[in-house]
Amino acid sequence: MPSFDVVNKVDMQEISNTVNNAKKEILQRYDFRDSKTEVELDDKTNLIVITTEDEMKMEAVRDILVTHTIRRKLDASCLDFKEPQAAGGKTLRREVAIQEGIDQPLAKKMVKDIKDKKMKVQASIQGDELRISGKKIDDLQAVIALLKGGDYGIPLQFINMRD
């Protein structure tokens, strides 16, 4: 029975390269000269932490990160920007979560969307991924088109296509 998996995987090496390139650009830009702007990547918690002086610089760093993410051929929707918070000494701190995997509520929504279309496939949630199986490959391709067209807020990859 043909099947495939729907996953959300992020290449952490590319994220690391993105952060390093953003740091280099911040050091070179004139508007960041003599500012206390830092961008740090925490591999263990999948967080990028931005620390800067004001809201304008915070938005500029956000734009730099998104630009470098796209340049590295990653989907920028994997970056979840939290609200900036005050950190001591007249600075702002913003956490950027790197979304990896498909969480349960979103997976249930995807399964519901597939079932609402009354396609002849079975969808099952397996941890942080979704397995779709059916009798015809054409049905599976229709599911891929449906999921690509849906707005789920995370980048989706379709892997392990099996006959």
Secondary structure, DSSP 8 states (H G I E B T S, - for coil): --EEEEE----HHHHHHHHHHHHHHHHH-GGGTT---EEEEETTTTEEEEEESSHHHHHHHHHHHHHHHHHTT--GGGEEE---EEETTTEEEEEEEE--S--HHHHHHHHHHHHHTT-SEEEEEETTEEEEEES-HHHHHHHHHHHHHS--SS--EEEEEE-
